[in-house]
Amino acid sequence: MGSVDLIASCQDSIRQIGDEISESIMYIDAGTLEAFQFIGAFPLLLELGARAVCSLENASPLDAAADWNSSFLYPASKIVVITSCLLSDAHRYILRCLGNHVSVSHCTVLTAVSEIGHSAYVDSPLGPDAFREYETLLIQDHEELFKKHEKLDKNKDNHDMETDFTSDVDTKLGSGVHYGTNSELSPTKRTLFDDDLGQVEGRERRFSVTVSHFPMIFSPISSRTFVLPSEGIIADSYLSNPHEDSLGPGLPSISAGKPFDSDEVPPGVTLTAQFLYHLANKMDLKLDIFSFGDTSKAIGKLMMDMSSLYDVGRNKRSAGLLIIDRTVDLLTPCIHGDSFLDRMLSSLPRKGRMSSYCAAKNPQTPSKHAEATIKRSPLDFKIPFRTVFSNEETKSRTNMLSESMMSFVSGWNSGEVDSEVSWLPDYADNVDDDKLGSQPGTINGSFLSNNAGVRYLEALLDRGAKDGLMLIKKWLVEALQHEKLSFASKGRQGVASVSELRSMVQMLSRDQLSLLKNRGVIQLALAAEMALQEPQSSRWDAFTSAERILSVTSAETTQSLASELRDFINTSTSVESHKLASAVESSQGLLSFQDVLLLTVIGYILAGENFPTSIAGGPFSWEDERSLKDVVVDSILERPSSVKLRFLDGLDNELVAKVGSKDGNRNTKDSTEPASSTDDFDDEWGNWDDDDNTDQKADAYGDMQLKLEVRDRVDQLFKFFHKLSSMRLRNQALGEGLAALSRFETDSYSRKGLLYKLLLALLSRLDVPGLEYHSSAVGRLFKSGLGRFGLGQSKPSFGDQSVLIVFVVGGINTLEVREVMNAISESSRPDVELILGGTTLLTPDDMFQLMLGSSDFS
């Protein structure tokens, strides 16, 4: 059998639905778009004969006019919808698509969620036979709305019909949808198709729907590394319910050795089990399942309940699946490690989430599950290409290119179709204007795992900061040589500078053809430039220095560790957010208050590993923790953060108002208060009345009340820190397993993550306490039947398999990917094929949001 390749597997799955894609208009939602960008699916869709690929959330009647294959001489009769969310969530958008194209007689809906997965939400309107039920529901709603349109069309003139009908169905379809109109046809096509459309409208309408499961919707970062789409329902669903062991909805609960109650399994756990089960079936893999953590154990049990003798009896390739809770190792994704890709992704802006999609719901039928979703940041990293066009020597060409791009975008923006594009001449003269650069899909690029057959991200995954930059420089030099351009390096041999990267990018983007041909390496060069410029570079270096200090200090005493944390909090910058730090030149490289909170999280986790204590009490003494609380309270009162903090929910406005009034009083006092003298003291003695004292007392009382409220919130924050430091004590088996893995730790200066140490232990066939094996269907058969005759099945070892899958519930980061690749090369089995996956791709800022930011149960 061939080697495992996730990108190729996804592309093969798309080819298998080639008959449905051929001659159809395709609609994909935000999660599917993210996945298709990573696999480079759009050239494949064109090859398979798709007329157009459009956004499901932003469907427009103009979508039919964007024929990629211009050879079609008749209107589209098929629509293919691919969604990463529940059918009930996508329903209103599917109806909108059908309403925009009257010539469509068949609709194929492909969803990433299985039929059983739809029942993970209690309030889901679809039952175990979800696909057949939805086929009937969609046909009924489509015909009902179409008949309503025909009835209104007979009784009212066009103006009244358009006004009344649109308002009547807006609650179901969204504003601006004209159900059943022929607006998708241009005047030329309308003339050509008049006879065909008359026949379609004259005869009885026959509309059919097919709903199928399409599990291969995920984002492969490389051929063997993947995450789930950030705007898909699987990644956005709760992984834990609100209780004392929970750290937030986007992370598994702390493993305490307690089994899940069947009625309390979070929807994200069920959907993750469904995804892994169907992914293995799609790749023809027979799994031996292992778990490490309570949530992972629940997922393994659900997968075992779904297995059958039919699955085992088929000719499948054996593989080992290891499911791990993210909460077993929270430290690794919080640390700013030596990973060039992690540093680069942390510095790039991201596309905003699609407004109200998975959380969208009909006001008449509110959905509870829409509130039980996590708003993860999309993995659509935006690289501003407008910096390529800043060279004065190419200003005239740039203006022409910018004007053409803006004309194209404005022409296909359905909200601006009937409006004049009056702002184009201004932006033709100013390439770097914010509006030009900030519009999604204009001069911004998105990362691609598979760009024209070259997998740049895969090559960068195992590179450190210096090696990654040199690799990008090497690719740029090769691209210049291919274009027959010479570049004289002015820097030191083996060192790449930002100016060198910029010069080579300018040379490669000399014309549109060269820019498009080399867009993959140009993207990476621009992203590397953003990571190395200020203040991103200084902030990252400040983080790595602080984390190194905490790592070394944590091996000494708790007093020294607490002292370092106090110093970090006291010296934190007054800049409200590191994103605004570039406007304050003097504060570059300093850490903001929210950055120091992340360092405090790291400090408490390190303290819990080195100084285990009781679950109720923290690792620090009462005096040390009290001093830490005092400096945190003072920092909050003096400079409230612009970043929403979960533990300060409801106090944001009061804190901002307090600081604003303090600054206003200080400015007023400095500008209006005259110089006092001893002669004026006696004259103003009589003006010190009780009214002034009353106002001062009221202000003092209000300030004291706010300070007490903040102190109560900070007390709750430190109770959260206590959870982090006591994780090893809550589950004795897991604690023993983590302690046993410490033998693979080299030194405190180069700390290795859990995945690295766990893989080395399992590939060496060592027993790890806390690791649980879930017997397969054959194993249960032997245990219950043939085992009575002494033919029992021995427990397999995870390291015995030639194909290994490791999935981290809660997410992975690129540093772990690099460490896992190193673990395989250092083990005694370098021939093992390892697939690493996770719920999402994490950066340290993402971890802050999941634990202390706005992600919360609501």
N, C-alpha and C positions, 0 to 999 in steps of 0.2 A: 504494500500500500504506500501511497505517496505521503509526503510530509504534510503536516497541518498548516493551512494558510487561511486565516480568517478573512482577509480581503477577497481572496479568490472564492471562498465559500459564499460570501455575500453576493458577489457578482454572479456565481452559478445559480443562486436562488432567484435572482432577478431574471436570468435567462429562462428559468423554468416557467415563468409566467409571461414569456414572450408573446404567446398567442393573445393574451388579454391586452398586453401593452400595444401591440401592433394596431396602427390606425386609430388610436384612442387619445383623448385628452386626459392627461394625468394630473391629479391633485394630490399633493403631499403636505402633511402638516409640519409644524416647526420641528418636532422631534425627528421625523423621518428626514427632513431636509438636513438636519445636523448629521445624521448617520450617512446619508448619501454623499455629503460633501467629503467625509473622511474616506470613503471607498472610491471616490471618483466615478460615481455612477452615471452622471449625465451623458457623457459620450456613449455609454452602453445603451441608455434609453433611446438615444437618437438612432443608434444602430439597429435597435429592435423595432423601430418604426413608429415611435410616439410622435404625435402631432405637436404637442406642447406639454411642458411640465410647469405647473402653476402652483401657487400657494393656496392651500385649502382655506386658511383664515381670511385671505384677501381675494377671494374669487371675484371675477369681473366678467361681464359679457364679452369684453375684448379678448379674453383668453383664447377663444377659438380662432382669432385672426392671426395668432402668432405661430403659424404652421412652420415647424422646423423642416418638415418634408413638403416642399411646395408642389410636389407632383400630384397631391390629392385634388381631385376636381369635384368633390362632393362634400357636403357637411358631415361632421363627425357623428357617428351613431353610437359610439361607446365612450364611457367615462370610467376611469380607474381611480379609485381613492385609496391611498395608503395612509393609515393613521397609527400613531403610537399611543393613542389614548383609548378610552372606552368608547364603544359605539354610541352610547347615550350622550356623551360629551360632543362627539363629532356630528351628531344628527342634524343640528341646525345648520351647520356649514355644508353638509352634503345636500340638504334641501336647497340651499342657496345655489350650489353648482348646478343642480338639475333645473332650477328655475331659470338659469341663464342660458340654457341650451335646449331648445325645444326639439331639435332633431334627434336627440339621444333616445335610444330605445333599450339600451342595456347599461346597467351600472354594476361594476365589480368593486366591492369593498374588501380591502385587505387590512386586517388589524393585527397588531403585535400581541394583543391580549387574547388568550384562549377562552373557550366557552366557560370552562370552570373558573378561570380567572375573573370573569365578569361577576361571579357570585361572591367575590371577596368583599364587596361593598354591600352592606346590608340593605341599603335603600336603592340598589340597582333595579331598574324596571325589567331587566332581562333575567331569565332563569337559566337552568342548566342547558337548555336547548337554545342558547342565546342567538346563534347565527340564523337559524330558521325563523325564530321569532322576529328578529330584526328585519329579515327580508320581507316578511309580511307587513311589518309596521311601516317600513320605508315606502313600499308600494302604495299602501293605503293613504299615507300622508301626502305623497306626491300626487296621486290622482285626485284627492280631495282638494288640494290647493289649485290644481290645474282646472278642475271643474268650477271652482269658485271664480277663477279668472275668466273662464268662458262665459259664465253667467253675468258677471259684471260687464264684460265686453259687449254683450248684447243689449243691455239695458242702459248703458251710460256712454257718453261720448268719451273720446280718448283722454281728455283732460281730467274729467271727473273720475274716470276709472283709475287713472294713474295715481291720483291723490288719495282716493278712498281706499283702494286696494292695498296700496303700499303701507298705509297706516294700520290697516287691519291685520296684515301678516308680519309686521315688523317684529312683533314679540317672538315670532318663530324663526324668521329668516334674517333679521337684522335690517338696518335702514338702507334704503337705496336699492333694494332688489325688486325687479319687475318680473314677476313670475310668469313664464310662458311667452315672453317677448322674443322677437327675432333680432334683437339688437346685437347679437354676436356676429352678424354677417355685415360685411362692408357693402356699399351700393353695387359694386361690380359683382360680388358673389351673390347678392340677393337677386340680381337679374338672371344670372346663370342658373340659379337653383329654384326659380319660381315654380316650375312644373313639379319638381320633386317635392317641394314643401307643400304644394297644394294637395298632392296625393297623400302625403303623411298626415296632413290635418284633416283631409276628407274622410279617410278610412278610420276605422276604430283603432284607437291607440293601444298598442301592445307594449307594455313596459315590463322588463324583467330585472331582477336583482340577484346577484350572487355574492355571498359573504363567506370569506375564508380566513383561515389563520395564517399569518405570515410572521413567523418568529424571528427571522434574521434581520431585525431592525436594531442594530447597535452600532457604536462608533469605534471601529478598530483603529487605534493609534499606530499600530504596526501589524505585521502579519500574525503576531502571537500576543498582542496586548489589546484589550478592549474595555470600554466602559459603556454604560447605558445612556441613551440620549437624555439630556438634562430636562427637556420639556416633555418627555414621555411620562405616562402615568406610572410606570414601574419605578423609575428613579424618583419621581415626585411624591410617592406615597409614603405614609408614616412607617418608620421602621421600629418604633416603640410607642407605647401608650403612656399617658402621663401617670407616673407613680414615682416612688422614692428612689428607685434605681435608674430612672431615665435621665439622660443628659440633654435630651432634645429630640424632636421628631425625626431629624435627619440622620440620627446615629442609633445603633442598637443599644439597648439598655445594658447596664453593667451586669456582667455575669455573676450571679449569686448562687448558682446551682439549683435554682428553682425551675421546675418544668412549666411550660406555657399551658395555661388553660385553653381548651379548644375554642371557647367563646371570646378569648382575649388576644388572639393572634392578630397582630397589626396587618393591615392590608398589604403593606409593602413586603412583608415576609412571605405571604401567600403568593403574590405576583412574582417575587424573585424565585421561589421554588418552581413555579410554573415555567418561567423563562429558562432556567438551567435545565430542566427536564426536557423541554422541547428543543433546546439548542443541542443537547447531546443526541437526541433522536435525529435531528436534521443532519448532523455530522457523522451519523452511524457509529456512535460510541456507546459501549456498554460500560457503565460506571461502577466502580467501588467507591462509596461515599464515606468521607471522614469529615468531622466537624471539630471546631475549637472555639467554644463559647456557647452560651445559652441560645441566642438567636440563631446561630448557625446550626445548632442541634435541632431546633424546631424546623428549619428549612430542610435538613437532611431527612427528618422523619416524614415531612410532607412529600418529599420526592420518593421515598420508599413506598408510601401509600399509593402513589400514582403508578408504580412499576407493575409489570405483569409478566406472566410466563411467556407471552408472545414476544415481548421486547427482548427477553433474555435468550430465547431460542433462535432469534434471527442471527445471521452472520454479521456480527459487528466487531469492531476493533475494541479491545479492552483499554480502559483508561481509568486513572484515579482522579477523583474530585475531592479537593480539600476546601471546605468553607470556613472562613475565619471571621470573627467579629472585629470590627474596627476598634471597638472600645478595649480590646485586649492590648492594643498598642496605639495609644493616642499620641505618643510623643513623636514618632517618626514623621507624620504629615504636618506637625506643627513646626518642625525645625527647618531652617533655611540651609539645606545641605549642599554638597558639591555636585549639583546636577545642573548642567547648562540649560536643559530644556525647562526645568522647574523655574529657574531664574528668569528665563525669557517669558514663559507663560504668565508668571506673576506680575510682569511689567506691562502686559498688553491689555488694552481695553477690550471689552466684550460687547457683543450685540445684546440689546435689551430683549427681555422676554416678550413674546407675543402677548398682547393684552387680552386677558379674559378668555383663554382657550380651555384648558383642562378645568379651570375654575369657573368657566362660563356656565350659566344655567338659565333655564327659562324662569322668569319671575313668578310664573303661575305654578311651577312645580319645582320649588327649591330643592337642591340636592345637598345632603349633609356631607357627602364625600368630597364636594368641591372645597369645603373648608378644611378637610383633612389632607391637604396637599402641601408640599414643601416647595418654595420658590427658589429652586437652585439656579445658579448663574449658568447661562448657556455656554457651551464649549465652542461657540462660534467666535474665535478670537479675531479681532479686527486689526489689520495692519494698514496704516494710512499710506496709500500709494502717492498721495499728493506731494509728499516730500521728494519724490523722484523728479517732479516737474519744477523744482525751485531754481534750477540753473538759469541764469540770465541769458546764456547763449542760446537756449532753446525756448525762449519765451514765446516767440511767434507761433512755433509748432505746438507748444503747450496750450496756448489760448484756443487754437483750432480744435485740438483734441478735447479740451475741457468743454468747449461749446457743443461739440458733437455728442459727448456723453450726457450732458445735461439735457439736451434736446431729446435724446433717446429716452432718458428716464422720465422726463415730464410727459412724453407722449404715451408712455405705458402706465402712468399713474392714473388709475381710474377716477380718483377724486379730482383730478385736474384736467380731464379730457376736454371739457367745454370751456375752459378758461384760458386766456392768453398768457403765454409765458413771458411776462413783462420783465422778469429779473435776469433773463439770460445774458443780455449785453454787459451788465455789470459784472457778472461772474466770469465772463470771458476775459475781462481785464484783471481779475484778481483770482489767481488759481488757489491761493491758500485761504480763501474765505471759509469761515466756519460752516456756512450752509452747504457749500460744495463738499467739504470733507466729512461732515457729520451725517449726511443722508445715507441710509443703509443701501448698499448695493451700488454706490457711485464709485469714488476712487478709494475704495477700501477692499482689501483682500481677505479671504478666510483661509485658514490652514487646511491643507489637504494631506492625508496620509499617503495617498497614491496619486502623484502628479505626473501625468504622462508616462506612467510606468516606472518612475523614479521615486523611491520611498525615502525621502529625506528625513522624516521624523524618526523612522526606525533606526537610521544610522546615528541620530543624535541622542537616542535614549541612553546609551551606555557611555556618554561623554561627560567629563567634568567641565568646569567653567572654561579653562584655558584650551583644552582639547576641542571642545565644541566650537569655539570661535575660530580656531585654526582650521577646522574641517570646513566651515563655511567659506573661509578665505580660499581654501583649496578648490572648492566648487566654483567660486567666482573666477579664479584664474583659469580653470578648465573651460568655463563658458566663454571667457574672453578669447582664449586660444581657438575655440571652435568657431567664433565669429571673426577670426583672423585679426584680432586687436591685441596690441601689446600694452603692458602696464609695467612701469618701473616702480618697484617697491622702495619706499624711502625709509621705512622703519627697520628695526632690528630683525635679523633672521629668526624665524620661528615665532614672531610676535605680530599680532594683528591689531590695528588701531581703528577707531571709529572713522577717522578721516580717510583711511585707506578703503574701508568698506564703502563709504559714501562715493568716493571717486570711481570705484569699479562699478557700482550700481548705476551711476550716471552714464558711464560708457556703454553699459549693456542696454540702457533704456533710450538709446539715441533715436530710435524710431519705433513705431507701433509693432512692427513684425518682430523685431528683436526683443521688445518688452514682453510680448505674448509668449514667445518661444522660451524665454528664460524666466518666466514669472515665478516658478517655484523657488529657485535659488535667490531671486530678488526679494521675495517675501521673507525668507529666512534672514537675509542680510539686513533688511529694514527692521525686523523684529529684534535682531541682535543689537542693532544700533539703539533702539528704544531701551533695551535692558541695560546698556552700558552708559547711557546719558544720565545727567543729574535731574531730579534727586533720587531716581530709582537705584542707581548704582551705590550711592553712599548709604542709602537706607538698608539695602541688602547687606552691605559690609558691616554696618552697625549691628544688625541682627546677628550675623554669624559671630561677631566678636562677643556680644553679650551672651549668646548661647554657649559659647566655649567657656566663658567665665563661670556660668552657672553649672556647667557639667563638671568642671574641675572642683568648684567650691562645694558641690553637693557630696563629694567624697570626703569632706572634712567634718564640719560640725553644722548643726542646724542654725546656730547663732550666726556663723559667717554667711550662710546662704540667705538667711533673712536680712542680714545687713546689706548684701548685694541687691536684693529686691527693693529695699527701701531707697538705696542710692539711685536705682534705675527710675523709680517713680518720681523722686524729687528732681531729677535732672531731665525728665521728659519734656519735650518741647511744648510750647503753647500753641503750636499750629493745630487747628481743629482736626485736620485730616491730612494724611501723607499725600493725598492727591492734590492738595493745595500748597504743598511745601515748595513747589517750584517758583511760586510767587514771592517767597520769603527767602532771599538769598542767604541770609545769615543762619538760617535753621536747617540748611541742607545736611543730610546725614544723621540728624538727631531723630529720636524715636518719639512718636506722639503718645498720648495717654492710652489709646486703644492698643498700640503696639506693646506698651509696657504691661498691659493686662494679659496679652498673649504670653509674654515672658513670665508673668506670674503663674500662669497655667503650667508652663514648662517647669518652673521652679518647684511647684507643688508635686507634679508627677515625679520629678527626680528625687524629691524629698521622701515620697512614699516608697520609692524603690530602695533607697539607701537607709532610711530610718523608719521601718514599719512600726506602726503604733496601733492603738485601738481604733475601731471604726468610728466611734463617736467623736473622739478628739483628733485634732490635726497633728501634723508632724512637728510643729513648732511649739515652743513654750508659750504660756499665756501672755507673758510680757512682750515677746517678739511679735506675736500675732496681733496684739493690741496696737503696737506701734505701726504695723503694716496697715491696719484698718484706719488709723488716724491719718496717715499720709494719703491713703486712697480717698477718704472723705474730703480732705482739704483740696486735693486735686480736682475732684468733681465740683466742689463749690466755687473754686477759683476759675476754672476753664471748662465748662460743659462741652462734651464732645458732640460734633455734628453727626457722628455715626450713631445710629440707633442701638442702644444697649438694652438687652432684655431685662436686666435687673433694675433699670431706671425707668421702666415703662410707666407713663403717666406723669412723670416729673420733669420731662424735657422742657416744657414751656416755662415752668416756674424757675428752673435753673437759668435758662437763657434770660428771662426777665430780671432775675436778681443780678446777674453780671451786667446786663444792659443798664439797669438803674444805678449800679455802683460806678460804672464808667461815666454815665451822664452826670452824676453828682460830683465826681472828681473833676470833670471838665468845667462844669459850672462854677465850682469853687475856685478853680485856678484862674478863670477868666473874669469873674465878677467880684471876688472878695478883695476889698482894699487892705492895704497894710495896716495892721492894728498897732495901737500905741497905748501906753499906760494912761494917757489923758482921756482916751475914748472909753476906757474901762468903766469909770465911774458914771459916765453919761448913759451907758447902755445897761446899767444895773437894773433899772426898772423895767426893761423890756423882756427880762427872763421870766416869762409867765408860765402858767401851768399848761397852756395849749401846746407850746413848743415841746415841753417835756412829754406830753401825751402822745404827740406824733412820733417822737423819738422812741418812746417805749413800745408803740405799736409796731414800728419798723423792727426794733430789736426782737420783739416777740415773734414776728413773722420769720425773721432770719433764724431764730433759734428753733422754731417749729420745723422749718425746712431742713435744718441741719440734723435734727433728730430723725426726720423721715429718711434722709439720705443715709444716716448711720444704720437704721433698721435694714435698708436695702443692701448696704454693704455687708451687714451680718449674714444676710441670706446668700450673698455672693461668696463669702468665705465658707459657708456650709457646702456650696457647690464645689469649691476647691477641696474640701475635705473628702468629697466623693472621689475626686480624681486621685488623691493620695492614698486612698484605702482600697483601691480596686483589687489588689492582689490578695487582700485579707478576706474579701467577700466570698471567694470560692477557693477552698483549700487545694483542690486538685489542680486548678489553673495556676494558682500561686506556686505550687511545687513544680509544675511544668515550666513556668517562666524562669524559676530559679535554676532548674536543670539546664536550660538553654544558655545560661550566662557563661558556660564554659567556652562558648564560641565567641565571646566578646574579646576583642584584641586589647584595647586600652580606652581610657576615657576621652582621648583626643579624637579618635576615629570610631565613634559609636555606630554599631550596626543595628538595623531594625529587626523586628520580630520575624518577618518573612525570610530574611537571609539566614538567621540562626535556625529557624524551624525547618527550612528546606535542607540545610546541611545535616541536621540531625536525622531527618526522615530518609534522606538518600543514603545515610550511613547505617540505616536500619536500626536506629536506636529507639527505645520506648520513650514516649513523651507523656508524662502524666497530664490528664485533662483532655487528651485527644480521644475522640470517640469514633468508633467504626459503626456504620449503619449497614446491617446485613442486607444483601440483595434478595430478590425473590427466590433464587436458587438456594441461597444460604438458609432462608426460612424453611424451604422444603426439606433440606437435609436435616435441619434442626428438629422439625416436627415429625418427619416421617422416617427417612432412611437413617437418621441419626440413631434410631433405636437399635439398629443392627451394627453399630460401630463404624458407620461410614460418614461420620460427621465431617463438616468442612472446617479446616483450620482458618484462623483469622488472617486475612492477607495483610501485606505491608504496603503502605502508600508508595514507597520507593521501588517496589517491584515492577511497576508498570512502565512501559516505554513512552506513554503519553500521559502527562500530568496537567490537570487544570486546577488552578488556585483562584478562588473568588473571594474577595474581601467585601463583606456586607457593610456598606457605609462609604466605600470609596478607597482609591489608591492614589499615590502620587508618583511622579516620574523618578524620584530618588529610589523608591522601592523597586521600580522596574529595573533600574541599573544594578541594585544590590542583588536582585533575584538572578539576573544574568551572570553576575560574578559568582554567585553561589553554585550555579550549574557548572560553570567552567572550573571551579575549584573542587568540585565533588569527584567521586570516583566514577561517575556516570555522565560524562559530558555529552553523550549521544541522546540524552533524554529530550523529548519534545515537550516544552513547557508552555502552557497558555495561562496568562495572568489577566484576570478581569476584576472589575469592581463596580459598585453602584454608580460612581461618578469619578471624575478626575479632580483631585483635591490639591489646592495650594494652601500655604499657611493662612492666607486671608480667608479662604473658604472655611477652614477649621475655626477661625475666630467667629465667623458668622453663625456656624452651626452650634457652637457652644455658648457664646456670649452675645451674639448679634440679634438680628431681627427674627431669625428662625425660631419659632416657638409654637406651642400648642394653642390653637385659637379656634 
